[in-house]
């Protein structure tokens, strides 16, 4: 399944399939990007990050792709599991001196069906 | 090593009362960030603090909201004379350095104004 940010806020995916969550960021000066997972009633949990001098980074079952030309970020989850059901946020550091001013997207709800 | 601790987890206040939200960063972290999350939305940056210093409060409402991070004790986000629109989840994050590094979020305080 594939999601395009605000236009498709809910992504339903079958267990075992791959998920792709997309995010368009706004600031061409942003130099650091993070994907967070937020389960209901909990705080955001770091998944993976990528710096602007990279275009791909892999973690355990997750891959983040960065396309600076079109200001697009994606998160790929391989072999989606029920525990992956959550809201996923992309966040960008807008290139200021402070990490703290992360700008979060609106989020994509991922629902894993058996 | 305990994570970022926020308390209370849930807080109910009547309109006009004061709300105090506490955040203890991870051990060894001296940078604290507060974010607010309205229902169905992403997190919005509020304020960035170091011990005894406010570094960036550009996301704080001009009135009724204040934050501190004293030399000893937790960081406090204070909301005076709460209104219904203040109802939200408030998250605190901490990091060890003022650089682009992985940061850790607490579980949040859910404020309900009745």
Backbone of each chain as ProteinMPNN parsed JSONL, in Angstrom:
{"seq_chain_A": "XXXXXXXXXXXXXXXXXXXXXXXXXXXXXXXXXXXXXXXXXXXXXXXXXXXXXXXXXXXXXXXXXXXXXXXXXXXXXXXXXXXXXXXXXXXXXXXXXXXXXXXXXXXXXXXXXX", "coords_chain_A": {"N_chain_A": [[0.827, -1.203, 0.0], [0.27, 2.379, -0.44], [0.757, 5.672, 0.714], [-0.108, 9.104, 0.586], [0.569, 11.403, 2.349], [-1.38, 14.075, 3.522], [-3.508, 13.67, 1.774], [-4.236, 11.052, 1.886], [-4.85, 9.98, 4.637], [-5.108, 7.587, 6.026], [-3.752, 4.405, 5.904], [-4.293, 1.245, 4.839], [-3.054, -1.956, 5.221], [-2.174, -5.255, 4.388], [-1.198, -7.825, 6.603], [2.137, -8.814, 6.419], [2.577, -7.715, 3.944], [4.39, -5.082, 2.187], [4.76, -1.724, 3.339], [4.338, 1.659, 2.332], [4.945, 4.869, 3.226], [4.381, 8.198, 2.598], [5.754, 11.523, 2.51], [5.655, 14.968, 2.172], [7.904, 17.539, 2.452], [8.5, 20.921, 3.584], [10.535, 22.838, 3.624], [13.297, 23.776, 1.872], [15.75, 24.155, 2.993], [15.985, 22.401, 5.041], [17.813, 20.043, 6.912], [17.827, 17.655, 8.188], [16.003, 14.777, 8.902], [13.362, 12.926, 10.35], [11.622, 9.944, 11.096], [8.831, 9.157, 13.012], [7.002, 6.945, 15.114], [3.815, 6.671, 16.453], [1.935, 5.24, 18.846], [-1.388, 4.662, 20.045], [-2.191, 6.798, 22.664], [0.401, 7.105, 23.483], [3.783, 8.466, 23.513], [5.695, 9.906, 20.76], [7.773, 7.651, 19.006], [11.05, 7.159, 18.105], [11.991, 6.104, 14.864], [13.668, 6.04, 12.53], [16.273, 7.989, 11.07], [17.514, 10.516, 8.773], [20.045, 12.289, 7.097], [20.523, 15.286, 5.157], [22.517, 14.908, 3.322], [22.344, 12.404, 2.398], [20.574, 9.899, 0.498], [19.288, 7.626, 1.044], [18.548, 5.362, 3.655], [18.881, 2.559, 5.701], [17.212, 0.538, 8.095], [16.264, -1.783, 10.619], [14.008, -3.667, 9.045], [12.966, -1.305, 8.064], [13.164, 1.393, 5.724], [14.318, 4.521, 4.763], [13.774, 6.971, 2.36], [15.05, 9.756, 0.675], [14.289, 12.464, -1.309], [15.568, 15.193, -2.395], [15.204, 16.905, -4.464], [12.521, 17.057, -5.127], [11.57, 17.499, -2.663], [10.723, 15.338, -0.941], [9.929, 12.654, 1.158], [10.094, 9.29, 2.179], [8.887, 6.41, 3.926], [9.545, 3.094, 4.151], [8.197, 0.065, 5.12], [9.019, -3.158, 5.645], [7.44, -6.338, 5.239], [5.015, -5.966, 6.872], [3.723, -5.901, 10.164], [1.246, -6.734, 12.702], [1.896, -5.217, 14.966], [2.886, -2.935, 13.88], [0.875, -1.2, 13.448], [-0.122, 2.048, 13.796], [0.214, 5.645, 14.149], [2.151, 7.403, 11.873], [4.667, 9.778, 11.709], [6.402, 12.176, 9.795], [9.213, 14.256, 10.326], [10.936, 17.34, 10.121], [14.008, 19.064, 10.445], [14.316, 22.398, 10.225], [16.749, 23.462, 9.398], [17.723, 25.338, 11.127], [19.623, 26.646, 13.899], [18.941, 25.153, 16.012], [18.14, 21.941, 17.145], [15.695, 21.507, 18.248], [13.44, 22.662, 17.001], [11.747, 20.986, 15.445], [9.669, 20.295, 12.691], [6.634, 18.864, 12.337], [4.84, 16.606, 10.228], [1.358, 16.006, 9.394], [0.728, 13.378, 9.823], [0.201, 9.847, 9.237], [-2.117, 7.335, 9.447], [-1.581, 4.004, 9.981], [-3.016, 0.956, 9.362], [-2.965, -2.343, 10.074], [-4.095, -5.226, 8.647], [-5.265, -8.571, 9.206]], "CA_chain_A": [[0.0, 0.0, 0.0], [1.023, 3.631, -0.53], [0.035, 6.814, 1.264], [0.442, 10.402, 0.19], [0.369, 12.436, 3.347], [-2.69, 14.544, 3.915], [-4.543, 13.233, 0.859], [-4.623, 9.702, 2.253], [-4.358, 9.9, 5.998], [-5.162, 6.228, 6.548], [-3.202, 3.39, 5.031], [-4.592, -0.126, 5.256], [-2.121, -2.882, 4.601], [-2.303, -6.632, 4.891], [-0.04, -8.364, 7.319], [3.107, -9.454, 5.548], [2.875, -6.853, 2.79], [5.232, -3.924, 2.451], [4.056, -0.438, 3.45], [5.085, 2.853, 1.932], [4.321, 6.085, 3.745], [5.024, 9.328, 1.953], [5.703, 12.798, 3.207], [6.223, 16.1, 1.455], [8.342, 18.541, 3.417], [8.252, 22.263, 3.044], [11.66, 23.766, 3.652], [14.441, 23.249, 1.124], [16.948, 24.273, 3.825], [15.982, 21.356, 6.075], [19.003, 19.204, 6.758], [17.73, 16.45, 9.006], [14.632, 14.286, 8.849], [13.13, 11.797, 11.24], [10.316, 9.296, 11.131], [8.388, 8.718, 14.329], [5.809, 6.101, 15.221], [3.078, 6.988, 17.672], [0.813, 4.373, 19.164], [-2.457, 5.358, 20.749], [-1.943, 7.106, 24.068], [1.831, 7.105, 23.805], [4.588, 9.487, 22.884], [6.359, 9.504, 19.515], [8.926, 6.764, 19.162], [11.988, 7.295, 16.991], [12.143, 4.926, 14.018], [14.861, 6.156, 11.708], [16.529, 9.359, 10.632], [18.375, 10.644, 7.601], [20.553, 13.642, 6.897], [20.267, 15.742, 3.793], [23.59, 14.498, 2.405], [22.085, 11.02, 2.033], [19.273, 9.728, -0.142], [18.684, 6.368, 1.487], [19.108, 4.794, 4.867], [18.132, 1.361, 6.067], [17.261, 0.037, 9.461], [15.68, -3.116, 10.702], [12.707, -3.716, 8.362], [12.552, 0.01, 7.577], [14.051, 2.128, 4.833], [13.881, 5.882, 4.489], [14.286, 7.529, 1.111], [14.964, 11.211, 0.642], [14.456, 13.078, -2.624], [15.634, 16.625, -2.107], [14.791, 17.662, -5.653], [11.075, 17.314, -5.029], [11.271, 17.642, -1.231], [9.869, 14.2, -0.634], [10.496, 11.676, 2.091], [9.216, 8.126, 2.323], [9.255, 5.352, 4.866], [9.116, 1.777, 3.705], [8.222, -0.964, 6.149], [8.968, -4.481, 5.013], [6.721, -7.402, 5.954], [4.283, -5.257, 7.921], [3.195, -6.745, 11.236], [0.184, -6.057, 13.48], [2.506, -4.242, 15.878], [3.232, -1.717, 13.138], [-0.299, -0.325, 13.426], [0.16, 3.262, 14.556], [0.317, 6.84, 13.311], [3.539, 7.667, 11.515], [4.934, 11.182, 11.42], [7.715, 12.627, 9.38], [9.576, 15.523, 10.947], [12.114, 17.94, 9.514], [14.677, 20.17, 11.107], [14.346, 23.395, 9.146], [18.059, 24.022, 9.122], [18.119, 26.384, 12.069], [20.693, 26.246, 14.793], [18.427, 24.334, 17.105], [17.427, 20.714, 16.809], [14.389, 21.421, 18.876], [12.311, 23.152, 16.241], [11.284, 20.037, 14.453], [8.338, 20.529, 12.132], [6.014, 17.571, 12.103], [3.716, 16.486, 9.328], [0.077, 15.71, 10.04], [0.685, 11.972, 10.2], [-0.521, 8.841, 8.468], [-2.55, 6.198, 10.263], [-1.382, 2.705, 9.33], [-3.831, -0.107, 9.953], [-2.53, -3.638, 9.544], [-5.191, -6.193, 8.707], [-4.777, -9.959, 9.139]], "C_chain_A": [[0.861, 1.252, 0.0], [0.168, 4.789, -0.03], [0.673, 8.106, 0.8], [-0.028, 11.444, 1.181], [-1.072, 12.783, 3.579], [-3.787, 14.004, 3.016], [-4.999, 11.821, 1.163], [-4.125, 9.451, 3.664], [-4.398, 8.522, 6.612], [-4.67, 5.258, 5.493], [-3.54, 2.023, 5.592], [-3.681, -1.075, 4.504], [-2.29, -4.259, 5.223], [-1.01, -7.067, 5.566], [0.867, -9.11, 6.345], [3.464, -8.644, 4.311], [3.855, -5.749, 3.2], [4.369, -2.658, 2.497], [4.958, 0.671, 2.961], [4.299, 4.064, 2.418], [5.102, 7.27, 3.182], [4.829, 10.619, 2.73], [6.349, 13.856, 2.322], [6.652, 17.125, 2.49], [8.414, 19.904, 2.759], [9.503, 23.107, 2.849], [12.884, 23.177, 2.96], [15.743, 23.347, 1.919], [17.018, 23.199, 4.904], [17.116, 20.372, 5.835], [18.936, 17.891, 7.527], [16.266, 16.061, 9.084], [14.505, 13.035, 9.718], [11.733, 11.235, 10.984], [10.044, 8.824, 12.555], [7.143, 7.858, 14.185], [5.12, 6.457, 16.526], [1.89, 6.045, 17.812], [-0.172, 5.14, 20.033], [-2.105, 5.566, 22.22], [-0.486, 7.166, 24.467], [2.543, 8.264, 23.118], [5.208, 8.993, 21.594], [7.605, 8.679, 19.8], [9.79, 6.87, 17.916], [12.06, 5.984, 16.2], [13.477, 4.978, 13.284], [15.034, 7.608, 11.304], [17.435, 9.352, 9.4], [18.812, 12.095, 7.479], [20.467, 14.0, 5.422], [21.377, 15.37, 2.813], [23.468, 13.03, 1.995], [20.763, 10.962, 1.276], [18.581, 8.432, 0.277], [19.365, 5.92, 2.77], [18.234, 3.629, 5.288], [18.311, 1.036, 7.528], [16.702, -1.371, 9.464], [14.251, -3.074, 10.172], [12.226, -2.362, 7.832], [13.633, 0.633, 6.709], [13.48, 3.522, 4.655], [14.575, 6.363, 3.215], [14.052, 9.034, 1.115], [15.22, 11.701, -0.774], [14.4, 14.591, -2.438], [15.133, 17.458, -3.281], [13.314, 18.032, -5.565], [10.619, 17.434, -3.582], [10.299, 16.566, -0.767], [10.637, 13.18, 0.194], [9.548, 10.482, 2.128], [9.786, 7.152, 3.329], [8.691, 4.047, 4.33], [9.265, 0.803, 4.856], [8.058, -2.303, 5.454], [8.196, -5.453, 5.905], [5.965, -6.842, 7.153], [3.624, -6.227, 8.893], [2.092, -6.002, 11.995], [0.724, -4.986, 14.425], [2.939, -2.961, 15.195], [2.051, -0.766, 13.037], [-0.072, 0.861, 14.356], [0.003, 4.446, 13.617], [1.802, 7.132, 13.088], [3.684, 9.124, 11.105], [6.326, 11.338, 10.821], [7.966, 13.971, 10.055], [10.846, 16.037, 10.295], [12.693, 18.998, 10.448], [14.892, 21.228, 10.042], [15.67, 24.112, 8.979], [18.461, 25.153, 10.039], [19.195, 25.829, 13.001], [20.225, 25.252, 15.849], [17.746, 23.094, 16.582], [15.958, 20.829, 17.142], [13.221, 21.829, 18.006], [11.973, 22.212, 15.103], [9.897, 20.428, 13.983], [7.77, 19.178, 11.747], [4.95, 17.674, 11.021], [2.467, 16.086, 10.103], [-0.054, 14.254, 10.431], [-0.133, 11.112, 9.265], [-0.847, 7.682, 9.381], [-2.35, 4.921, 9.452], [-2.183, 1.659, 10.089], [-3.445, -1.416, 9.287], [-3.659, -4.645, 9.737], [-4.648, -7.611, 8.541], [-5.041, -10.608, 7.791]], "O_chain_A": [[2.029, 1.212, 0.385], [-1.023, 4.859, -0.332], [1.892, 8.173, 0.642], [-0.905, 12.257, 0.889], [-1.903, 11.903, 3.807], [-4.925, 13.889, 3.471], [-6.079, 11.43, 0.721], [-3.105, 8.792, 3.866], [-3.766, 8.305, 7.646], [-5.11, 5.285, 4.344], [-3.12, 1.68, 6.697], [-3.56, -0.994, 3.282], [-2.52, -4.397, 6.424], [0.096, -6.721, 5.15], [0.408, -9.933, 5.552], [4.514, -8.851, 3.703], [4.108, -5.519, 4.383], [3.374, -2.546, 1.78], [6.175, 0.637, 3.145], [3.136, 4.253, 2.06], [6.328, 7.329, 3.283], [3.877, 10.779, 3.494], [7.444, 13.663, 1.793], [5.844, 17.538, 3.322], [8.391, 20.023, 1.534], [9.526, 23.997, 1.999], [13.441, 22.182, 3.423], [16.732, 22.701, 1.569], [18.022, 23.104, 5.61], [17.35, 19.926, 4.711], [19.886, 17.109, 7.513], [15.396, 16.905, 9.303], [15.417, 12.212, 9.8], [10.792, 11.973, 10.693], [10.88, 8.196, 13.204], [6.346, 8.025, 13.262], [5.758, 6.536, 17.576], [0.967, 6.055, 16.998], [0.175, 6.135, 20.669], [-1.765, 4.618, 22.928], [-0.165, 7.266, 25.651], [1.979, 8.945, 22.261], [5.247, 7.787, 21.349], [8.379, 8.975, 20.711], [9.304, 6.69, 16.799], [12.173, 4.901, 16.776], [14.305, 4.075, 13.405], [14.064, 8.36, 11.209], [18.03, 8.336, 9.04], [18.032, 13.013, 7.731], [20.353, 13.131, 4.557], [21.2, 15.501, 1.602], [24.352, 12.478, 1.34], [19.932, 11.862, 1.395], [17.434, 8.179, -0.092], [20.573, 6.074, 2.951], [17.006, 3.703, 5.238], [19.376, 1.22, 8.116], [16.675, -2.054, 8.44], [13.376, -2.491, 10.811], [11.168, -2.295, 7.207], [14.83, 0.436, 6.919], [12.281, 3.679, 4.422], [15.779, 6.186, 3.025], [12.99, 9.513, 1.511], [16.251, 11.388, -1.368], [13.325, 15.183, -2.339], [14.688, 18.591, -3.098], [12.911, 19.152, -5.881], [9.42, 17.466, -3.305], [9.209, 16.851, -0.272], [11.811, 12.895, -0.041], [8.33, 10.655, 2.111], [10.995, 7.08, 3.549], [7.49, 3.93, 4.088], [10.319, 0.721, 5.488], [7.069, -2.54, 4.76], [8.277, -5.407, 7.132], [6.239, -7.197, 8.299], [3.045, -7.237, 8.493], [2.016, -4.775, 11.934], [0.073, -3.966, 14.651], [3.319, -2.0, 15.864], [2.213, 0.366, 12.583], [0.143, 0.69, 15.556], [-0.301, 4.277, 12.436], [2.598, 7.104, 14.027], [2.933, 9.634, 10.274], [7.291, 10.722, 11.273], [7.031, 14.727, 10.319], [11.734, 15.255, 9.953], [11.97, 19.718, 11.137], [15.584, 20.979, 9.055], [15.717, 25.235, 8.478], [19.434, 25.857, 9.767], [19.608, 24.676, 12.881], [21.037, 24.593, 16.498], [16.892, 23.16, 15.699], [15.094, 20.323, 16.426], [12.1, 21.383, 18.249], [11.922, 22.613, 13.94], [9.053, 20.842, 14.778], [8.345, 18.446, 10.94], [4.252, 18.682, 10.906], [2.516, 15.857, 11.312], [-0.87, 13.921, 11.291], [-1.043, 11.591, 8.589], [0.039, 7.111, 10.016], [-2.895, 4.784, 8.357], [-2.04, 1.502, 11.302], [-3.585, -1.571, 8.074], [-4.115, -4.879, 10.857], [-3.678, -7.823, 7.815], [-4.689, -11.77, 7.585]]}, "seq_chain_B": "XXXXXXXXXXXXXXXXXXXXXXXXXXXXXXXXXXXXXXXXXXXXXXXXXXXXXXXXXXXXXXXXXXXXXXXXXXXXXXXXXXXXXXXXXXXXXXXXXXXXXXXXXXXXXXXXXX", "coords_chain_B": {"N_chain_B": [[18.424, 2.878, 32.616], [16.186, 5.31, 32.91], [13.557, 6.519, 30.811], [12.348, 9.583, 29.286], [10.46, 11.242, 31.616], [7.186, 12.104, 32.248], [4.785, 13.873, 34.1], [1.618, 14.908, 35.461], [0.119, 11.983, 33.867], [-2.424, 12.297, 32.979], [-4.502, 15.134, 33.187], [-6.99, 17.047, 34.562], [-8.601, 20.079, 34.362], [-10.541, 22.858, 35.48], [-11.979, 25.56, 33.638], [-10.123, 28.527, 33.831], [-8.476, 27.715, 35.891], [-5.113, 26.79, 36.935], [-2.61, 24.97, 35.156], [-0.024, 22.669, 35.671], [2.635, 21.105, 34.211], [4.959, 18.531, 34.273], [8.305, 17.577, 33.478], [10.853, 15.282, 33.403], [13.982, 14.98, 32.131], [15.88, 12.505, 30.26], [18.541, 10.8, 31.908], [21.527, 12.562, 31.999], [20.825, 14.196, 29.914], [20.576, 17.513, 28.902], [19.02, 19.188, 27.513], [15.819, 20.274, 26.806], [12.637, 19.981, 25.306], [9.458, 21.198, 24.528], [6.352, 20.144, 23.212], [3.17, 20.504, 21.626], [0.228, 18.688, 20.995], [-2.617, 18.612, 19.181], [-5.797, 16.935, 18.865], [-5.77, 14.507, 16.291], [-3.736, 15.735, 14.897], [-0.359, 16.731, 13.984], [2.651, 17.117, 15.992], [3.398, 20.235, 17.524], [5.969, 22.519, 17.857], [6.861, 24.13, 20.892], [8.64, 25.233, 22.935], [12.118, 25.527, 23.742], [14.492, 24.531, 26.039], [17.376, 24.901, 28.1], [19.226, 24.024, 31.03], [18.217, 26.342, 33.343], [17.879, 28.23, 31.386], [15.995, 29.732, 28.772], [15.974, 28.882, 25.518], [14.705, 29.024, 23.049], [11.619, 30.224, 22.466], [9.739, 30.493, 20.556], [7.471, 29.15, 19.744], [5.624, 29.361, 21.709], [2.497, 30.386, 23.025], [1.685, 33.849, 23.457], [0.554, 34.731, 25.79], [-0.317, 33.568, 29.051], [1.089, 31.161, 29.022], [4.038, 29.593, 30.2], [7.428, 28.501, 30.686], [9.939, 26.632, 32.381], [13.189, 25.496, 33.351], [14.71, 24.532, 35.866], [17.802, 24.656, 37.762], [17.902, 22.514, 39.504], [15.735, 19.751, 39.542], [12.646, 19.025, 37.72], [11.672, 20.067, 34.367], [9.184, 22.538, 33.913], [6.07, 23.14, 32.501], [3.827, 25.672, 32.414], [0.504, 26.632, 32.526], [-1.582, 29.225, 32.738], [-4.825, 30.203, 33.878], [-6.532, 28.411, 32.346], [-8.144, 27.573, 29.24], [-10.757, 26.072, 27.22], [-9.641, 25.548, 24.734], [-7.048, 24.899, 25.31], [-6.923, 22.266, 25.777], [-5.25, 19.37, 25.102], [-2.592, 17.136, 24.087], [0.477, 17.225, 25.701], [3.804, 17.073, 25.016], [7.06, 16.237, 26.024], [10.461, 16.329, 25.108], [13.844, 15.157, 25.164], [17.356, 15.747, 24.742], [20.878, 15.033, 24.503], [22.66, 16.864, 23.498], [23.107, 19.974, 21.744], [22.544, 19.425, 18.987], [21.853, 17.893, 15.834], [20.525, 15.168, 16.687], [19.336, 11.933, 17.635], [16.384, 12.177, 19.448], [14.454, 11.843, 22.424], [11.168, 11.164, 23.345], [8.768, 11.799, 25.922], [5.897, 10.172, 27.467], [3.841, 11.891, 27.478], [1.474, 14.397, 28.631], [-1.899, 14.474, 29.045], [-4.047, 16.991, 28.792], [-7.133, 18.048, 29.889], [-9.58, 20.417, 29.666], [-12.311, 21.477, 31.395]], "CA_chain_B": [[18.313, 4.317, 32.353], [14.787, 5.629, 32.669], [13.32, 7.429, 29.711], [11.811, 10.889, 29.647], [9.306, 11.028, 32.497], [6.264, 13.221, 32.334], [3.635, 13.68, 34.98], [0.841, 13.672, 35.443], [-0.219, 11.487, 32.54], [-3.711, 12.917, 32.655], [-4.775, 16.268, 34.06], [-8.262, 17.704, 34.277], [-8.696, 21.387, 35.003], [-11.681, 23.696, 35.113], [-11.614, 26.828, 33.014], [-9.641, 29.533, 34.774], [-7.472, 27.166, 36.808], [-3.747, 26.681, 36.42], [-2.107, 23.622, 34.898], [1.437, 22.524, 35.74], [3.052, 19.862, 33.61], [6.353, 18.318, 34.638], [9.099, 16.732, 32.593], [12.217, 14.966, 33.821], [14.671, 14.428, 30.95], [16.704, 11.318, 30.468], [19.781, 11.052, 32.636], [22.601, 13.042, 31.135], [20.308, 15.121, 28.908], [20.42, 18.852, 29.459], [18.19, 19.968, 26.588], [14.413, 19.863, 26.906], [11.769, 20.593, 24.298], [8.026, 20.943, 24.745], [5.512, 20.157, 22.022], [1.737, 20.325, 21.873], [-0.446, 17.924, 19.945], [-4.073, 18.634, 19.189], [-6.33, 15.674, 18.315], [-5.675, 14.258, 14.85], [-2.735, 16.605, 14.283], [1.032, 16.492, 14.344], [3.166, 17.867, 17.133], [3.832, 21.61, 17.234], [7.009, 22.979, 18.771], [6.507, 25.247, 21.758], [9.759, 25.898, 23.589], [13.362, 24.758, 23.91], [15.166, 25.017, 27.238], [18.499, 24.258, 28.769], [19.177, 24.315, 32.468], [18.122, 27.753, 33.758], [17.819, 29.13, 30.222], [15.075, 29.512, 27.664], [16.755, 29.097, 24.302], [13.809, 29.391, 21.94], [10.214, 30.088, 22.865], [8.984, 31.047, 19.431], [6.212, 28.446, 19.562], [4.773, 29.528, 22.891], [1.53, 31.485, 23.001], [2.249, 35.032, 24.125], [-0.032, 34.924, 27.116], [-0.754, 32.473, 29.935], [1.993, 30.005, 28.962], [5.423, 29.838, 30.555], [8.185, 27.27, 30.886], [11.206, 26.789, 33.064], [13.99, 24.286, 33.557], [15.621, 25.001, 36.917], [19.064, 23.942, 37.959], [17.524, 21.241, 40.114], [14.341, 19.395, 39.368], [12.152, 18.844, 36.357], [11.182, 21.205, 33.606], [7.77, 22.781, 34.171], [5.269, 23.946, 31.572], [2.755, 26.224, 33.229], [-0.563, 27.296, 31.772], [-2.458, 29.935, 33.671], [-6.199, 30.524, 33.447], [-6.751, 27.54, 31.189], [-9.385, 27.647, 28.471], [-11.036, 24.797, 26.568], [-8.723, 25.368, 23.613], [-5.754, 24.39, 25.779], [-7.015, 20.808, 25.861], [-4.332, 18.783, 24.122], [-1.519, 16.334, 24.673], [1.716, 18.0, 25.764], [4.93, 16.147, 25.042], [8.391, 16.728, 26.31], [11.547, 15.531, 24.546], [15.159, 15.592, 25.643], [18.53, 15.301, 23.997], [22.088, 15.349, 25.269], [23.458, 17.912, 22.878], [22.378, 20.88, 20.867], [22.868, 19.074, 17.613], [20.856, 17.01, 15.234], [20.7, 13.795, 17.15], [18.115, 11.275, 18.049], [15.822, 12.727, 20.678], [13.529, 10.913, 23.033], [9.945, 11.78, 23.842], [8.03, 11.203, 27.013], [4.582, 9.627, 27.127], [2.906, 12.997, 27.34], [0.414, 14.723, 29.587], [-3.138, 14.825, 28.352], [-4.763, 18.008, 29.546], [-8.531, 18.261, 29.52], [-10.165, 21.573, 30.346], [-13.778, 21.314, 31.415]], "C_chain_B": [[16.866, 4.635, 32.007], [14.681, 6.591, 31.501], [12.871, 8.781, 30.211], [10.523, 10.669, 30.442], [8.456, 12.275, 32.548], [5.17, 12.887, 33.343], [2.921, 14.994, 35.218], [0.579, 13.192, 34.021], [-1.534, 12.1, 32.048], [-3.983, 14.018, 33.681], [-6.087, 16.9, 33.621], [-8.308, 19.004, 35.059], [-9.973, 22.075, 34.548], [-11.164, 24.98, 34.475], [-11.22, 27.848, 34.07], [-8.599, 29.035, 35.759], [-6.099, 27.155, 36.14], [-3.393, 25.215, 36.204], [-0.585, 23.645, 34.959], [1.812, 21.142, 35.241], [4.56, 19.723, 33.851], [7.039, 17.339, 33.692], [10.49, 16.541, 33.166], [12.93, 14.336, 32.637], [15.418, 13.154, 31.293], [17.988, 11.721, 31.183], [20.87, 11.479, 31.654], [22.146, 13.997, 30.044], [20.064, 16.482, 29.554], [19.573, 19.756, 28.578], [16.777, 19.394, 26.603], [13.582, 20.661, 25.912], [10.323, 20.228, 24.63], [7.291, 21.094, 23.408], [4.061, 20.002, 22.451], [1.131, 19.586, 20.683], [-1.948, 18.002, 20.147], [-4.573, 17.332, 18.567], [-6.209, 15.632, 16.794], [-4.665, 15.169, 14.157], [-1.329, 16.176, 14.683], [1.446, 17.35, 15.524], [3.647, 19.247, 16.675], [4.827, 22.049, 18.303], [6.519, 24.159, 19.609], [7.753, 25.98, 22.256], [10.915, 24.939, 23.753], [14.12, 25.379, 25.085], [16.426, 24.216, 27.536], [18.377, 24.612, 30.241], [19.234, 25.833, 32.7], [18.054, 28.725, 32.581], [16.701, 28.734, 29.267], [15.823, 29.863, 26.386], [15.878, 29.613, 23.165], [12.382, 29.163, 22.381], [9.294, 30.591, 21.774], [7.645, 30.354, 19.211], [5.246, 28.587, 20.729], [3.741, 30.622, 22.647], [2.026, 32.647, 23.859], [1.743, 35.202, 25.543], [-0.347, 33.586, 27.763], [0.197, 31.292, 29.971], [3.398, 30.425, 29.386], [6.098, 28.504, 30.788], [9.47, 27.599, 31.611], [11.887, 25.442, 33.177], [15.049, 24.676, 34.582], [16.868, 24.139, 37.02], [18.816, 22.56, 38.567], [16.061, 20.976, 39.839], [13.903, 19.367, 37.916], [11.874, 20.158, 35.655], [9.674, 21.316, 33.845], [7.185, 23.607, 33.019], [4.031, 24.386, 32.351], [1.756, 26.949, 32.335], [-1.511, 27.928, 32.778], [-3.829, 30.157, 33.034], [-6.577, 29.711, 32.201], [-8.123, 27.772, 30.57], [-9.549, 26.319, 27.737], [-10.059, 24.514, 25.432], [-7.337, 24.89, 24.013], [-5.766, 22.867, 25.901], [-6.201, 20.177, 24.727], [-3.423, 17.809, 24.861], [-0.237, 17.156, 24.596], [2.862, 17.013, 25.953], [6.224, 16.899, 25.312], [9.389, 15.782, 25.653], [12.856, 16.03, 25.13], [16.255, 15.049, 24.745], [19.774, 15.718, 24.778], [22.838, 16.568, 24.772], [22.584, 18.808, 22.031], [22.809, 20.624, 19.423], [21.752, 18.208, 17.06], [21.135, 15.576, 15.631], [19.33, 13.216, 17.461], [17.645, 11.871, 19.371], [14.71, 11.817, 21.153], [12.343, 11.666, 23.622], [9.418, 11.04, 25.061], [6.67, 10.719, 26.551], [3.507, 10.698, 27.064], [1.993, 13.191, 28.538], [-0.804, 15.146, 28.784], [-3.96, 15.744, 29.238], [-6.172, 18.131, 28.992], [-9.062, 19.42, 30.348], [-11.682, 21.459, 30.238], [-14.458, 22.597, 31.88]], "O_chain_B": [[16.381, 4.271, 30.935], [15.592, 7.376, 31.236], [12.992, 9.096, 31.395], [9.609, 9.985, 29.98], [8.94, 13.365, 32.853], [4.698, 11.752, 33.417], [3.532, 16.062, 35.184], [0.801, 13.939, 33.068], [-1.711, 12.377, 30.862], [-3.731, 13.855, 34.875], [-6.266, 17.242, 32.452], [-8.081, 19.024, 36.269], [-10.428, 21.912, 33.416], [-10.047, 25.419, 34.747], [-11.906, 28.009, 35.08], [-7.911, 29.834, 36.394], [-5.951, 27.466, 34.958], [-3.814, 24.339, 36.959], [0.061, 24.518, 34.381], [1.362, 20.131, 35.781], [5.326, 20.667, 33.659], [6.424, 16.403, 33.181], [11.219, 17.507, 33.39], [12.53, 13.266, 32.178], [15.563, 12.783, 32.458], [18.45, 12.855, 31.064], [21.095, 10.84, 30.625], [22.975, 14.552, 29.322], [19.433, 16.587, 30.605], [19.425, 20.946, 28.858], [16.573, 18.192, 26.436], [13.799, 21.856, 25.708], [10.02, 19.084, 24.97], [7.548, 21.997, 22.613], [3.766, 19.441, 23.506], [1.481, 19.831, 19.528], [-2.484, 17.523, 21.147], [-3.839, 16.691, 17.815], [-6.511, 16.608, 16.107], [-4.738, 15.352, 12.941], [-1.139, 15.37, 15.594], [0.688, 18.199, 15.992], [4.219, 19.402, 15.595], [4.553, 21.959, 19.499], [5.854, 25.064, 19.105], [7.91, 27.181, 22.036], [10.74, 23.727, 23.885], [14.357, 26.586, 25.122], [16.513, 23.02, 27.257], [17.521, 25.404, 30.636], [20.185, 26.503, 32.298], [18.162, 29.935, 32.78], [16.49, 27.553, 28.992], [16.252, 31.002, 26.198], [16.262, 30.517, 22.423], [11.981, 28.029, 22.641], [8.191, 31.064, 22.049], [6.766, 30.914, 18.555], [4.169, 27.991, 20.725], [4.079, 31.68, 22.115], [2.705, 32.442, 24.865], [2.437, 35.756, 26.396], [-0.611, 32.597, 27.08], [0.111, 30.48, 30.893], [3.889, 31.479, 28.982], [5.439, 27.498, 31.053], [10.019, 28.693, 31.478], [11.249, 24.391, 33.108], [16.148, 25.097, 34.221], [16.962, 23.054, 36.445], [19.445, 21.574, 38.184], [15.238, 21.89, 39.899], [14.683, 19.648, 37.006], [11.845, 21.221, 36.275], [8.98, 20.306, 33.962], [7.739, 24.632, 32.624], [3.288, 23.558, 32.877], [2.129, 27.772, 31.498], [-2.157, 27.237, 33.566], [-3.959, 30.28, 31.816], [-6.897, 30.266, 31.15], [-9.099, 28.109, 31.24], [-8.605, 25.534, 27.64], [-9.693, 23.362, 25.199], [-6.536, 24.516, 23.156], [-4.719, 22.254, 26.108], [-6.449, 20.431, 23.549], [-3.478, 17.679, 26.084], [0.09, 17.715, 23.55], [2.892, 16.233, 26.906], [6.426, 18.033, 24.878], [9.184, 14.568, 25.644], [12.964, 17.185, 25.54], [16.093, 14.026, 24.081], [19.73, 16.631, 25.602], [23.559, 17.223, 25.525], [21.469, 18.447, 21.652], [23.359, 21.494, 18.748], [20.818, 17.846, 17.775], [21.897, 14.869, 14.972], [18.324, 13.921, 17.536], [18.435, 12.043, 20.299], [14.097, 11.103, 20.358], [12.506, 12.675, 24.307], [9.596, 9.831, 25.209], [6.328, 10.842, 25.375], [2.383, 10.429, 26.639], [1.774, 12.282, 29.339], [-0.743, 16.053, 27.955], [-4.491, 15.344, 30.274], [-6.375, 18.297, 27.789], [-9.0, 19.402, 31.577], [-12.249, 21.359, 29.149], [-15.685, 22.652, 31.961]]}, "name": "protein", "num_of_chains": 2, "seq": "XXXXXXXXXXXXXXXXXXXXXXXXXXXXXXXXXXXXXXXXXXXXXXXXXXXXXXXXXXXXXXXXXXXXXXXXXXXXXXXXXXXXXXXXXXXXXXXXXXXXXXXXXXXXXXXXXXXXXXXXXXXXXXXXXXXXXXXXXXXXXXXXXXXXXXXXXXXXXXXXXXXXXXXXXXXXXXXXXXXXXXXXXXXXXXXXXXXXXXXXXXXXXXXXXXXXXXXXXXXXXXXXXXXX"}
